[in-house]
Amino acid sequence: MAVIEKIRGKANLLLVFVGFSLVAFILGDFFSSNNGMSSSDANIGEIDGKKVNVMDFEEKVQVQLDNYKLQSNSDNVDQNTTEQIREQTWNQLINEMVLTPQYEKLGITCSPKELLDMVQGKTRIHR
């Protein structure tokens, strides 16, 4: 009972403290949202000096997830598989933005005949 009386006696101080904390929290959130991720600065990373927009990346991830769902005949994708797909999509972006231009610069290509052989050609196993 004595503890409750002490709390009641200091209720005004407690209300002031809680009120100040709420105001500080709201103002802190307000000021940090101006410095946060805005629509012009919505980049997830940078590859070879080019910024990768988060919306473009998420769109590519969603396409890959949809392809996975079609191939696996499933509507659900577990968290581990989703993370693997995100990682593959990021690596795919690296290939598109860094490696492919270098291959073209060096003149490294794959002819249609070579591509057909890789996809449908004879598989030889050397032992």
MOPAC internal coordinates of N, CA, C and O (Angstrom, degrees):
PM7 1SCF
backbone

  N    0.0000 0     0.00 0     0.00 0    0    0    0
  C    1.4384 1     0.00 0     0.00 0    1    0    0
  C    1.5182 1   111.44 1     0.00 0    2    1    0
  O    1.2310 1   120.76 1   143.92 1    3    2    1
  N    1.3192 1   116.15 1   -36.08 1    3    2    1
  C    1.4566 1   119.59 1  -178.68 1    5    3    2
  C    1.5232 1   110.71 1   -66.44 1    6    5    3
  O    1.2310 1   120.35 1   145.65 1    7    6    5
  N    1.3146 1   116.93 1   -34.35 1    7    6    5
  C    1.4598 1   121.14 1   179.44 1    9    7    6
  C    1.5218 1   109.74 1   -66.92 1   10    9    7
  O    1.2310 1   120.16 1   137.65 1   11   10    9
  N    1.3115 1   117.30 1   -42.35 1   11   10    9
  C    1.4630 1   121.26 1   179.78 1   13   11   10
  C    1.5205 1   110.14 1   -63.16 1   14   13   11
  O    1.2310 1   119.85 1   140.91 1   15   14   13
  N    1.3246 1   117.89 1   -39.09 1   15   14   13
  C    1.4650 1   121.55 1   178.03 1   17   15   14
  C    1.5307 1   110.86 1   -64.17 1   18   17   15
  O    1.2310 1   120.42 1   140.92 1   19   18   17
  N    1.3274 1   116.81 1   -39.08 1   19   18   17
  C    1.4701 1   120.16 1   178.50 1   21   19   18
  C    1.5256 1   110.81 1   -65.38 1   22   21   19
  O    1.2310 1   120.49 1   139.08 1   23   22   21
  N    1.3441 1   116.67 1   -40.92 1   23   22   21
  C    1.4644 1   121.26 1   179.13 1   25   23   22
  C    1.5187 1   109.67 1   -64.67 1   26   25   23
  O    1.2310 1   120.08 1   137.08 1   27   26   25
  N    1.3317 1   117.46 1   -42.92 1   27   26   25
  C    1.4679 1   121.05 1   178.83 1   29   27   26
  C    1.5215 1   110.57 1   -63.41 1   30   29   27
  O    1.2310 1   119.95 1   143.43 1   31   30   29
  N    1.2954 1   117.70 1   -36.57 1   31   30   29
  C    1.4563 1   121.98 1   179.79 1   33   31   30
  C    1.5231 1   112.04 1   -67.65 1   34   33   31
  O    1.2310 1   120.01 1   150.82 1   35   34   33
  N    1.3058 1   117.59 1   -29.18 1   35   34   33
  C    1.4656 1   121.95 1  -178.11 1   37   35   34
  C    1.5267 1   111.65 1  -105.97 1   38   37   35
  O    1.2310 1   119.55 1  -161.12 1   39   38   37
  N    1.3295 1   118.46 1    18.88 1   39   38   37
  C    1.4640 1   122.94 1  -177.46 1   41   39   38
  C    1.5163 1   111.53 1   -61.35 1   42   41   39
  O    1.2310 1   119.81 1   140.04 1   43   42   41
  N    1.3073 1   117.97 1   -39.96 1   43   42   41
  C    1.4639 1   120.43 1   179.92 1   45   43   42
  C    1.5199 1   110.97 1   -62.55 1   46   45   43
  O    1.2310 1   120.52 1   136.09 1   47   46   45
  N    1.3239 1   116.61 1   -43.91 1   47   46   45
  C    1.4588 1   120.80 1   177.96 1   49   47   46
  C    1.5255 1   110.98 1   -62.69 1   50   49   47
  O    1.2310 1   120.48 1   139.48 1   51   50   49
  N    1.3260 1   116.68 1   -40.52 1   51   50   49
  C    1.4655 1   121.76 1   178.62 1   53   51   50
  C    1.5280 1   111.00 1   -63.80 1   54   53   51
  O    1.2310 1   120.15 1   136.97 1   55   54   53
  N    1.3357 1   117.31 1   -43.03 1   55   54   53
  C    1.4667 1   121.24 1   178.79 1   57   55   54
  C    1.5344 1   110.96 1   -63.86 1   58   57   55
  O    1.2310 1   120.18 1   139.01 1   59   58   57
  N    1.3108 1   117.26 1   -40.99 1   59   58   57
  C    1.4609 1   120.63 1   178.26 1   61   59   58
  C    1.5342 1   109.69 1   -63.49 1   62   61   59
  O    1.2310 1   120.06 1   136.39 1   63   62   61
  N    1.3146 1   117.49 1   -43.61 1   63   62   61
  C    1.4613 1   121.75 1   179.95 1   65   63   62
  C    1.5287 1   110.99 1   -62.33 1   66   65   63
  O    1.2310 1   120.24 1   132.65 1   67   66   65
  N    1.3362 1   117.14 1   -47.35 1   67   66   65
  C    1.4685 1   121.16 1   179.89 1   69   67   66
  C    1.5215 1   110.25 1   -64.21 1   70   69   67
  O    1.2310 1   119.87 1   137.39 1   71   70   69
  N    1.3259 1   117.85 1   -42.61 1   71   70   69
  C    1.4647 1   121.27 1   178.98 1   73   71   70
  C    1.5178 1   111.81 1   -62.09 1   74   73   71
  O    1.2310 1   120.56 1   134.99 1   75   74   73
  N    1.3365 1   116.53 1   -45.01 1   75   74   73
  C    1.4638 1   120.50 1   177.89 1   77   75   74
  C    1.5262 1   111.08 1   -61.42 1   78   77   75
  O    1.2310 1   120.67 1   139.24 1   79   78   77
  N    1.3144 1   116.33 1   -40.76 1   79   78   77
  C    1.4716 1   120.55 1   179.62 1   81   79   78
  C    1.5202 1   111.12 1   -63.10 1   82   81   79
  O    1.2310 1   120.02 1   137.31 1   83   82   81
  N    1.3204 1   117.57 1   -42.69 1   83   82   81
  C    1.4675 1   120.82 1   178.86 1   85   83   82
  C    1.5235 1   111.05 1   -63.70 1   86   85   83
  O    1.2310 1   120.46 1   135.05 1   87   86   85
  N    1.3282 1   116.73 1   -44.95 1   87   86   85
  C    1.4635 1   120.18 1   179.67 1   89   87   86
  C    1.5270 1   109.87 1   -62.95 1   90   89   87
  O    1.2310 1   119.68 1   136.84 1   91   90   89
  N    1.3218 1   118.22 1   -43.16 1   91   90   89
  C    1.4591 1   121.31 1   178.93 1   93   91   90
  C    1.5215 1   111.20 1   -62.76 1   94   93   91
  O    1.2310 1   120.26 1   140.12 1   95   94   93
  N    1.3181 1   117.11 1   -39.88 1   95   94   93
  C    1.4647 1   121.51 1   178.94 1   97   95   94
  C    1.5284 1   110.78 1   -64.04 1   98   97   95
  O    1.2310 1   120.31 1   134.01 1   99   98   97
  N    1.3259 1   117.02 1   -45.99 1   99   98   97
  C    1.4655 1   121.38 1  -177.98 1  101   99   98
  C    1.5336 1   110.15 1   -65.78 1  102  101   99
  O    1.2310 1   120.28 1   135.12 1  103  102  101
  N    1.3351 1   117.07 1   -44.88 1  103  102  101
  C    1.4627 1   119.73 1   178.98 1  105  103  102
  C    1.5283 1   111.59 1   -65.44 1  106  105  103
  O    1.2310 1   120.32 1   140.85 1  107  106  105
  N    1.3111 1   116.99 1   -39.15 1  107  106  105
  C    1.4582 1   120.07 1   177.31 1  109  107  106
  C    1.5186 1   111.66 1   -61.94 1  110  109  107
  O    1.2310 1   120.12 1   137.85 1  111  110  109
  N    1.3178 1   117.37 1   -42.15 1  111  110  109
  C    1.4588 1   122.01 1   178.04 1  113  111  110
  C    1.5257 1   110.76 1   -66.02 1  114  113  111
  O    1.2310 1   120.73 1   139.55 1  115  114  113
  N    1.3190 1   116.21 1   -40.45 1  115  114  113
  C    1.4660 1   120.75 1   179.66 1  117  115  114
  C    1.5276 1   110.70 1   -61.88 1  118  117  115
  O    1.2310 1   120.16 1   133.04 1  119  118  117
  N    1.3197 1   117.30 1   -46.96 1  119  118  117
  C    1.4574 1   120.17 1  -177.91 1  121  119  118
  C    1.5268 1   112.27 1   -72.46 1  122  121  119
  O    1.2310 1   119.62 1   146.85 1  123  122  121
  N    1.3104 1   118.33 1   -33.15 1  123  122  121
  C    1.4635 1   119.73 1   179.45 1  125  123  122
  C    1.5173 1   111.30 1   -74.80 1  126  125  123
  O    1.2310 1   119.24 1   153.29 1  127  126  125
  N    1.3397 1   119.06 1   -26.71 1  127  126  125
  C    1.4623 1   120.35 1   178.91 1  129  127  126
  C    1.5163 1   110.85 1   -68.59 1  130  129  127
  O    1.2310 1   119.58 1   154.04 1  131  130  129
  N    1.3327 1   118.42 1   -25.96 1  131  130  129
  C    1.4617 1   120.83 1   175.69 1  133  131  130
  C    1.5141 1   111.22 1   -71.71 1  134  133  131
  O    1.2310 1   120.13 1   152.01 1  135  134  133
  N    1.3173 1   117.36 1   -27.99 1  135  134  133
  C    1.4546 1   121.38 1   179.63 1  137  135  134
  C    1.5114 1   112.33 1   -95.42 1  138  137  135
  O    1.2310 1   119.86 1   175.46 1  139  138  137
  N    1.3079 1   117.88 1    -4.54 1  139  138  137
  C    1.4588 1   122.36 1  -176.21 1  141  139  138
  C    1.5077 1   111.82 1   -78.94 1  142  141  139
  O    1.2310 1   121.38 1    19.70 1  143  142  141
  N    1.3207 1   114.97 1  -160.30 1  143  142  141
  C    1.4441 1   121.06 1  -175.94 1  145  143  142
  C    1.5239 1   109.82 1   -79.00 1  146  145  143
  O    1.2310 1   120.26 1   -70.17 1  147  146  145
  N    1.3037 1   117.11 1   109.83 1  147  146  145
  C    1.4493 1   121.61 1   176.29 1  149  147  146
  C    1.5230 1   108.72 1   -96.35 1  150  149  147
  O    1.2310 1   120.87 1    -5.02 1  151  150  149
  N    1.3083 1   115.94 1   174.98 1  151  150  149
  C    1.4660 1   118.71 1  -176.21 1  153  151  150
  C    1.5236 1   111.87 1   -65.37 1  154  153  151
  O    1.2310 1   119.98 1   150.48 1  155  154  153
  N    1.3418 1   117.64 1   -29.52 1  155  154  153
  C    1.4575 1   119.39 1   179.75 1  157  155  154
  C    1.5284 1   111.98 1   -80.70 1  158  157  155
  O    1.2310 1   120.11 1   163.66 1  159  158  157
  N    1.3280 1   117.39 1   -16.34 1  159  158  157
  C    1.4607 1   121.42 1  -176.84 1  161  159  158
  C    1.5257 1   110.54 1  -118.53 1  162  161  159
  O    1.2310 1   120.03 1  -145.66 1  163  162  161
  N    1.3223 1   117.55 1    34.34 1  163  162  161
  C    1.4578 1   121.73 1  -177.09 1  165  163  162
  C    1.5224 1   110.13 1   -92.20 1  166  165  163
  O    1.2310 1   121.04 1  -117.49 1  167  166  165
  N    1.3261 1   115.62 1    62.51 1  167  166  165
  C    1.4543 1   120.72 1  -179.37 1  169  167  166
  C    1.5127 1   109.83 1  -106.33 1  170  169  167
  O    1.2310 1   121.45 1   -39.99 1  171  170  169
  N    1.3310 1   114.83 1   140.01 1  171  170  169
  C    1.4596 1   119.81 1  -179.25 1  173  171  170
  C    1.5183 1   111.01 1   -92.95 1  174  173  171
  O    1.2310 1   120.51 1   158.79 1  175  174  173
  N    1.3161 1   116.63 1   -21.21 1  175  174  173
  C    1.4505 1   120.06 1  -179.75 1  177  175  174
  C    1.5122 1   110.89 1   179.90 1  178  177  175
  O    1.2310 1   121.67 1     9.09 1  179  178  177
  N    1.3241 1   114.41 1  -170.91 1  179  178  177
  C    1.4524 1   120.84 1  -178.63 1  181  179  178
  C    1.5256 1   108.33 1  -138.71 1  182  181  179
  O    1.2310 1   121.07 1   -49.06 1  183  182  181
  N    1.3271 1   115.56 1   130.94 1  183  182  181
  C    1.4563 1   121.39 1   178.65 1  185  183  182
  C    1.5195 1   107.51 1  -124.87 1  186  185  183
  O    1.2310 1   120.99 1   -60.27 1  187  186  185
  N    1.3096 1   115.71 1   119.73 1  187  186  185
  C    1.4681 1   122.21 1   178.57 1  189  187  186
  C    1.5260 1   111.78 1    53.97 1  190  189  187
  O    1.2310 1   120.48 1  -140.20 1  191  190  189
  N    1.3267 1   116.70 1    39.80 1  191  190  189
  C    1.4566 1   121.80 1   178.00 1  193  191  190
  C    1.5119 1   114.62 1    80.65 1  194  193  191
  O    1.2310 1   119.90 1   179.44 1  195  194  193
  N    1.3288 1   117.80 1    -0.56 1  195  194  193
  C    1.4641 1   121.60 1   179.45 1  197  195  194
  C    1.5203 1   108.61 1  -106.56 1  198  197  195
  O    1.2310 1   120.81 1   -49.87 1  199  198  197
  N    1.3239 1   116.05 1   130.13 1  199  198  197
  C    1.4650 1   120.68 1  -178.71 1  201  199  198
  C    1.5170 1   110.29 1   -77.32 1  202  201  199
  O    1.2310 1   121.09 1   -39.59 1  203  202  201
  N    1.3340 1   115.52 1   140.41 1  203  202  201
  C    1.4624 1   122.43 1   179.36 1  205  203  202
  C    1.5134 1   107.45 1  -105.16 1  206  205  203
  O    1.2310 1   120.59 1   -62.19 1  207  206  205
  N    1.3144 1   116.47 1   117.81 1  207  206  205
  C    1.4569 1   122.72 1  -179.35 1  209  207  206
  C    1.5192 1   109.82 1   -72.94 1  210  209  207
  O    1.2310 1   120.65 1   -43.16 1  211  210  209
  N    1.3215 1   116.36 1   136.84 1  211  210  209
  C    1.4626 1   121.32 1  -176.90 1  213  211  210
  C    1.5274 1   111.13 1   -64.30 1  214  213  211
  O    1.2310 1   120.21 1   143.74 1  215  214  213
  N    1.3236 1   117.21 1   -36.26 1  215  214  213
  C    1.4685 1   119.56 1  -179.48 1  217  215  214
  C    1.5323 1   111.18 1   -67.56 1  218  217  215
  O    1.2310 1   120.50 1   139.23 1  219  218  217
  N    1.3378 1   116.64 1   -40.77 1  219  218  217
  C    1.4688 1   119.99 1   177.73 1  221  219  218
  C    1.5230 1   110.73 1   -64.29 1  222  221  219
  O    1.2310 1   120.94 1   137.86 1  223  222  221
  N    1.3312 1   115.82 1   -42.14 1  223  222  221
  C    1.4641 1   120.24 1   179.20 1  225  223  222
  C    1.5201 1   110.91 1   -63.20 1  226  225  223
  O    1.2310 1   120.26 1   132.88 1  227  226  225
  N    1.3347 1   117.10 1   -47.12 1  227  226  225
  C    1.4640 1   120.57 1  -179.22 1  229  227  226
  C    1.5271 1   111.40 1   -63.60 1  230  229  227
  O    1.2310 1   120.55 1   146.40 1  231  230  229
  N    1.3252 1   116.55 1   -33.60 1  231  230  229
  C    1.4662 1   120.11 1   177.14 1  233  231  230
  C    1.5284 1   110.60 1   -64.56 1  234  233  231
  O    1.2310 1   120.64 1   137.68 1  235  234  233
  N    1.3298 1   116.38 1   -42.32 1  235  234  233
  C    1.4688 1   120.34 1   178.64 1  237  235  234
  C    1.5274 1   111.00 1   -67.50 1  238  237  235
  O    1.2310 1   120.43 1   142.25 1  239  238  237
  N    1.3320 1   116.78 1   -37.75 1  239  238  237
  C    1.4652 1   120.14 1   176.91 1  241  239  238
  C    1.5258 1   109.89 1   -63.31 1  242  241  239
  O    1.2310 1   120.29 1   138.11 1  243  242  241
  N    1.3278 1   117.04 1   -41.89 1  243  242  241
  C    1.4658 1   120.60 1  -179.41 1  245  243  242
  C    1.5230 1   111.00 1   -63.68 1  246  245  243
  O    1.2310 1   120.22 1   141.05 1  247  246  245
  N    1.3299 1   117.19 1   -38.95 1  247  246  245
  C    1.4708 1   120.58 1   176.92 1  249  247  246
  C    1.5245 1   109.82 1   -61.41 1  250  249  247
  O    1.2310 1   120.47 1   135.20 1  251  250  249
  N    1.3407 1   116.71 1   -44.80 1  251  250  249
  C    1.4612 1   120.55 1   178.99 1  253  251  250
  C    1.5253 1   111.60 1   -64.46 1  254  253  251
  O    1.2310 1   120.23 1   140.75 1  255  254  253
  N    1.3404 1   117.17 1   -39.25 1  255  254  253
  C    1.4685 1   120.44 1   177.54 1  257  255  254
  C    1.5273 1   110.67 1   -64.01 1  258  257  255
  O    1.2310 1   120.53 1   137.94 1  259  258  257
  N    1.3310 1   116.59 1   -42.06 1  259  258  257
  C    1.4689 1   120.11 1   178.20 1  261  259  258
  C    1.5225 1   110.97 1   -62.71 1  262  261  259
  O    1.2310 1   120.40 1   138.84 1  263  262  261
  N    1.3365 1   116.85 1   -41.16 1  263  262  261
  C    1.4693 1   120.42 1   177.22 1  265  263  262
  C    1.5264 1   110.85 1   -62.20 1  266  265  263
  O    1.2310 1   120.62 1   137.65 1  267  266  265
  N    1.3284 1   116.42 1   -42.35 1  267  266  265
  C    1.4613 1   120.40 1   179.07 1  269  267  266
  C    1.5336 1   110.71 1   -62.05 1  270  269  267
  O    1.2310 1   120.69 1   136.74 1  271  270  269
  N    1.3217 1   116.28 1   -43.26 1  271  270  269
  C    1.4636 1   120.15 1   179.90 1  273  271  270
  C    1.5207 1   111.31 1   -62.05 1  274  273  271
  O    1.2310 1   120.68 1   140.39 1  275  274  273
  N    1.3434 1   116.31 1   -39.61 1  275  274  273
  C    1.4657 1   119.76 1   178.59 1  277  275  274
  C    1.5243 1   111.29 1   -66.18 1  278  277  275
  O    1.2310 1   120.55 1   137.89 1  279  278  277
  N    1.3273 1   116.55 1   -42.11 1  279  278  277
  C    1.4598 1   120.32 1  -177.73 1  281  279  278
  C    1.5288 1   112.47 1   -70.59 1  282  281  279
  O    1.2310 1   120.66 1   146.16 1  283  282  281
  N    1.3198 1   116.35 1   -33.84 1  283  282  281
  C    1.4610 1   119.47 1  -177.23 1  285  283  282
  C    1.5240 1   113.03 1   -94.40 1  286  285  283
  O    1.2310 1   120.27 1   179.64 1  287  286  285
  N    1.3276 1   117.09 1    -0.36 1  287  286  285
  C    1.4748 1   121.77 1  -178.37 1  289  287  286
  C    1.5294 1   111.37 1    52.37 1  290  289  287
  O    1.2310 1   121.02 1  -134.71 1  291  290  289
  N    1.3203 1   115.65 1    45.29 1  291  290  289
  C    1.4589 1   121.07 1  -178.58 1  293  291  290
  C    1.5162 1   108.94 1  -136.84 1  294  293  291
  O    1.2310 1   120.94 1   -33.89 1  295  294  293
  N    1.3366 1   115.81 1   146.11 1  295  294  293
  C    1.4611 1   119.83 1   176.91 1  297  295  294
  C    1.5171 1   112.22 1   -92.80 1  298  297  295
  O    1.2310 1   120.31 1   164.39 1  299  298  297
  N    1.3206 1   117.02 1   -15.61 1  299  298  297
  C    1.4616 1   121.30 1  -177.27 1  301  299  298
  C    1.5200 1   110.50 1  -111.87 1  302  301  299
  O    1.2310 1   121.38 1   -36.97 1  303  302  301
  N    1.3295 1   114.96 1   143.03 1  303  302  301
  C    1.4590 1   121.64 1   176.55 1  305  303  302
  C    1.5191 1   106.96 1  -126.75 1  306  305  303
  O    1.2310 1   120.19 1   -53.71 1  307  306  305
  N    1.3295 1   117.25 1   126.29 1  307  306  305
  C    1.4628 1   119.38 1  -178.71 1  309  307  306
  C    1.5354 1   110.98 1   -72.04 1  310  309  307
  O    1.2310 1   120.92 1   -13.68 1  311  310  309
  N    1.3160 1   115.85 1   166.32 1  311  310  309
  C    1.4521 1   122.41 1  -174.92 1  313  311  310
  C    1.5345 1   112.04 1   -61.95 1  314  313  311
  O    1.2310 1   120.28 1   139.74 1  315  314  313
  N    1.3111 1   117.06 1   -40.26 1  315  314  313
  C    1.4639 1   120.99 1  -179.33 1  317  315  314
  C    1.5321 1   111.12 1   -63.01 1  318  317  315
  O    1.2310 1   120.51 1   135.30 1  319  318  317
  N    1.3227 1   116.64 1   -44.70 1  319  318  317
  C    1.4583 1   121.08 1   179.20 1  321  319  318
  C    1.5241 1   110.55 1   -65.59 1  322  321  319
  O    1.2310 1   120.30 1   140.77 1  323  322  321
  N    1.3214 1   117.03 1   -39.23 1  323  322  321
  C    1.4640 1   120.79 1   178.14 1  325  323  322
  C    1.5245 1   110.73 1   -61.68 1  326  325  323
  O    1.2310 1   120.32 1   137.86 1  327  326  325
  N    1.3200 1   116.99 1   -42.14 1  327  326  325
  C    1.4600 1   120.30 1   178.92 1  329  327  326
  C    1.5258 1   110.88 1   -66.07 1  330  329  327
  O    1.2310 1   120.17 1   142.16 1  331  330  329
  N    1.3304 1   117.28 1   -37.84 1  331  330  329
  C    1.4657 1   120.54 1   177.21 1  333  331  330
  C    1.5252 1   110.58 1   -64.31 1  334  333  331
  O    1.2310 1   120.34 1   139.39 1  335  334  333
  N    1.3229 1   116.95 1   -40.61 1  335  334  333
  C    1.4619 1   121.14 1   179.15 1  337  335  334
  C    1.5234 1   110.30 1   -65.99 1  338  337  335
  O    1.2310 1   120.25 1   140.75 1  339  338  337
  N    1.3310 1   117.12 1   -39.25 1  339  338  337
  C    1.4692 1   121.05 1   177.08 1  341  339  338
  C    1.5394 1   110.30 1   -62.12 1  342  341  339
  O    1.2310 1   120.79 1   137.18 1  343  342  341
  N    1.3212 1   116.10 1   -42.82 1  343  342  341
  C    1.4646 1   121.11 1   179.59 1  345  343  342
  C    1.5338 1   110.40 1   -65.04 1  346  345  343
  O    1.2310 1   120.15 1   137.39 1  347  346  345
  N    1.3448 1   117.32 1   -42.61 1  347  346  345
  C    1.4608 1   120.96 1   178.26 1  349  347  346
  C    1.5264 1   111.19 1   -63.67 1  350  349  347
  O    1.2310 1   120.60 1   141.66 1  351  350  349
  N    1.3260 1   116.45 1   -38.34 1  351  350  349
  C    1.4601 1   120.61 1   179.49 1  353  351  350
  C    1.5241 1   110.54 1   -65.69 1  354  353  351
  O    1.2310 1   120.60 1   138.89 1  355  354  353
  N    1.3300 1   116.46 1   -41.11 1  355  354  353
  C    1.4677 1   119.89 1   177.72 1  357  355  354
  C    1.5309 1   110.54 1   -63.43 1  358  357  355
  O    1.2310 1   120.30 1   136.17 1  359  358  357
  N    1.3343 1   117.03 1   -43.83 1  359  358  357
  C    1.4668 1   120.99 1   178.07 1  361  359  358
  C    1.5276 1   111.08 1   -63.57 1  362  361  359
  O    1.2310 1   120.56 1   145.08 1  363  362  361
  N    1.3108 1   116.54 1   -34.92 1  363  362  361
  C    1.4552 1   121.47 1   177.31 1  365  363  362
  C    1.5406 1   110.18 1   -64.63 1  366  365  363
  O    1.2310 1   120.82 1   139.30 1  367  366  365
  N    1.3335 1   116.05 1   -40.70 1  367  366  365
  C    1.4629 1   119.83 1   176.29 1  369  367  366
  C    1.5305 1   111.26 1   -63.05 1  370  369  367
  O    1.2310 1   120.54 1   139.88 1  371  370  369
  N    1.3138 1   116.56 1   -40.12 1  371  370  369
  C    1.4706 1   120.40 1   177.47 1  373  371  370
  C    1.5217 1   109.65 1   -61.42 1  374  373  371
  O    1.2310 1   120.53 1   135.39 1  375  374  373
  N    1.3285 1   116.59 1   -44.61 1  375  374  373
  C    1.4699 1   119.87 1   177.81 1  377  375  374
  C    1.5180 1   111.45 1   -59.59 1  378  377  375
  O    1.2310 1   120.51 1   135.28 1  379  378  377
  N    1.3365 1   116.63 1   -44.72 1  379  378  377
  C    1.4569 1   120.55 1  -177.68 1  381  379  378
  C    1.5295 1   112.08 1   -66.92 1  382  381  379
  O    1.2310 1   120.49 1   141.64 1  383  382  381
  N    1.3206 1   116.67 1   -38.36 1  383  382  381
  C    1.4608 1   120.29 1  -172.09 1  385  383  382
  C    1.5325 1   113.95 1   -92.24 1  386  385  383
  O    1.2310 1   120.15 1   157.33 1  387  386  385
  N    1.3242 1   117.32 1   -22.67 1  387  386  385
  C    1.4629 1   119.75 1  -175.99 1  389  387  386
  C    1.5296 1   111.55 1  -116.64 1  390  389  387
  O    1.2310 1   120.72 1   122.97 1  391  390  389
  N    1.3123 1   116.23 1   -57.03 1  391  390  389
  C    1.4606 1   119.37 1  -171.90 1  393  391  390
  C    1.5244 1   113.41 1   -72.39 1  394  393  391
  O    1.2310 1   119.77 1   134.34 1  395  394  393
  N    1.3221 1   118.04 1   -45.66 1  395  394  393
  C    1.4583 1   120.70 1  -177.13 1  397  395  394
  C    1.5281 1   112.21 1   -58.63 1  398  397  395
  O    1.2310 1   119.13 1   133.78 1  399  398  397
  N    1.3533 1   119.27 1   -46.22 1  399  398  397
  C    1.4672 1   117.82 1   176.62 1  401  399  398
  C    1.5416 1   112.60 1   -60.97 1  402  401  399
  O    1.2310 1   120.22 1   145.53 1  403  402  401
  N    1.3219 1   117.19 1   -34.47 1  403  402  401
  C    1.4611 1   119.80 1   178.39 1  405  403  402
  C    1.5280 1   111.33 1   -68.88 1  406  405  403
  O    1.2310 1   120.60 1   139.93 1  407  406  405
  N    1.3382 1   116.46 1   -40.07 1  407  406  405
  C    1.4668 1   119.98 1   176.65 1  409  407  406
  C    1.5251 1   110.05 1   -60.54 1  410  409  407
  O    1.2310 1   120.85 1   136.01 1  411  410  409
  N    1.3316 1   115.98 1   -43.99 1  411  410  409
  C    1.4623 1   120.17 1  -179.72 1  413  411  410
  C    1.5263 1   110.58 1   -65.40 1  414  413  411
  O    1.2310 1   120.52 1   139.93 1  415  414  413
  N    1.3206 1   116.61 1   -40.07 1  415  414  413
  C    1.4684 1   121.46 1   179.33 1  417  415  414
  C    1.5262 1   110.82 1   -62.77 1  418  417  415
  O    1.2310 1   120.36 1   141.58 1  419  418  417
  N    1.3290 1   116.92 1   -38.42 1  419  418  417
  C    1.4609 1   121.88 1   179.82 1  421  419  418
  C    1.5241 1   112.90 1   -82.86 1  422  421  419
  O    1.2310 1   120.43 1   168.95 1  423  422  421
  N    1.3338 1   116.79 1   -11.05 1  423  422  421
  C    1.4549 1   120.59 1   179.97 1  425  423  422
  C    1.5207 1   113.30 1    80.99 1  426  425  423
  O    1.2310 1   120.16 1  -159.62 1  427  426  425
  N    1.3233 1   117.30 1    20.38 1  427  426  425
  C    1.4626 1   120.91 1   179.30 1  429  427  426
  C    1.5266 1   108.06 1   -85.15 1  430  429  427
  O    1.2310 1   121.09 1   -62.25 1  431  430  429
  N    1.3135 1   115.52 1   117.75 1  431  430  429
  C    1.4638 1   120.48 1  -179.32 1  433  431  430
  C    1.5182 1   110.17 1  -134.98 1  434  433  431
  O    1.2310 1   121.49 1   -10.02 1  435  434  433
  N    1.2880 1   114.76 1   169.98 1  435  434  433
  C    1.4577 1   122.20 1   175.85 1  437  435  434
  C    1.5208 1   106.85 1  -124.23 1  438  437  435
  O    1.2310 1   120.71 1   -61.60 1  439  438  437
  N    1.3164 1   116.24 1   118.40 1  439  438  437
  C    1.4618 1   119.66 1  -177.95 1  441  439  438
  C    1.5308 1   109.85 1   -72.17 1  442  441  439
  O    1.2310 1   120.17 1   -20.56 1  443  442  441
  N    1.3197 1   117.27 1   159.44 1  443  442  441
  C    1.4673 1   119.44 1   177.58 1  445  443  442
  C    1.5238 1   112.85 1   -58.41 1  446  445  443
  O    1.2310 1   120.47 1   146.03 1  447  446  445
  N    1.3369 1   116.71 1   -33.97 1  447  446  445
  C    1.4657 1   120.68 1   178.92 1  449  447  446
  C    1.5310 1   110.34 1   -66.77 1  450  449  447
  O    1.2310 1   120.23 1   137.30 1  451  450  449
  N    1.3426 1   117.16 1   -42.70 1  451  450  449
  C    1.4644 1   120.97 1   177.87 1  453  451  450
  C    1.5315 1   111.11 1   -64.58 1  454  453  451
  O    1.2310 1   120.87 1   139.20 1  455  454  453
  N    1.3261 1   115.95 1   -40.80 1  455  454  453
  C    1.4600 1   120.12 1   179.19 1  457  455  454
  C    1.5252 1   111.01 1   -63.15 1  458  457  455
  O    1.2310 1   120.13 1   136.77 1  459  458  457
  N    1.3218 1   117.35 1   -43.23 1  459  458  457
  C    1.4606 1   121.33 1   177.65 1  461  459  458
  C    1.5194 1   110.71 1   -62.24 1  462  461  459
  O    1.2310 1   120.39 1   139.73 1  463  462  461
  N    1.3281 1   116.85 1   -40.27 1  463  462  461
  C    1.4588 1   120.45 1   178.80 1  465  463  462
  C    1.5237 1   111.32 1   -65.72 1  466  465  463
  O    1.2310 1   120.35 1   142.00 1  467  466  465
  N    1.3522 1   116.94 1   -38.00 1  467  466  465
  C    1.4666 1   119.79 1   178.47 1  469  467  466
  C    1.5168 1   111.72 1   -66.53 1  470  469  467
  O    1.2310 1   120.50 1   143.73 1  471  470  469
  N    1.3390 1   116.65 1   -36.27 1  471  470  469
  C    1.4612 1   120.49 1  -175.72 1  473  471  470
  C    1.5232 1   112.25 1   -85.63 1  474  473  471
  O    1.2310 1   120.82 1   135.63 1  475  474  473
  N    1.3334 1   116.04 1   -44.37 1  475  474  473
  C    1.4604 1   118.84 1  -173.09 1  477  475  474
  C    1.5111 1   114.06 1  -118.77 1  478  477  475
  O    1.2310 1   119.27 1  -179.29 1  479  478  477
  N    1.3090 1   119.00 1     0.71 1  479  478  477
  C    1.4543 1   122.28 1  -175.40 1  481  479  478
  C    1.5214 1   113.54 1   -73.14 1  482  481  479
  O    1.2310 1   121.54 1    -2.55 1  483  482  481
  N    1.3171 1   114.65 1   177.45 1  483  482  481
  C    1.4625 1   121.08 1   179.93 1  485  483  482
  C    1.5216 1   109.36 1   -69.79 1  486  485  483
  O    1.2310 1   121.36 1   -40.44 1  487  486  485
  N    1.3134 1   115.01 1   139.56 1  487  486  485
  C    1.4575 1   120.35 1   176.24 1  489  487  486
  C    1.5048 1   108.48 1   -99.72 1  490  489  487
  O    1.2310 1   121.07 1   -60.22 1  491  490  489
  N    1.3161 1   115.56 1   119.78 1  491  490  489
  C    1.4488 1   120.00 1  -179.43 1  493  491  490
  C    1.5149 1   108.02 1  -113.09 1  494  493  491
  O    1.2310 1   120.87 1   -49.81 1  495  494  493
  N    1.3020 1   115.95 1   130.19 1  495  494  493
  C    1.4513 1   121.63 1   177.73 1  497  495  494
  C    1.5017 1   107.52 1  -108.39 1  498  497  495
  O    1.2310 1   120.83 1   -59.37 1  499  498  497
  N    1.3221 1   116.01 1   120.63 1  499  498  497
  C    1.4711 1   120.91 1   178.17 1  501  499  498
  C    1.5117 1   108.77 1   -96.93 1  502  501  499
  O    1.2310 1   121.02 1   -52.33 1  503  502  501
  N    1.3099 1   115.65 1   127.67 1  503  502  501
  C    1.4675 1   120.22 1   179.51 1  505  503  502
  C    1.4898 1   110.50 1  -112.73 1  506  505  503
  O    1.2310 1   120.10 1   180.00 1  507  506  505

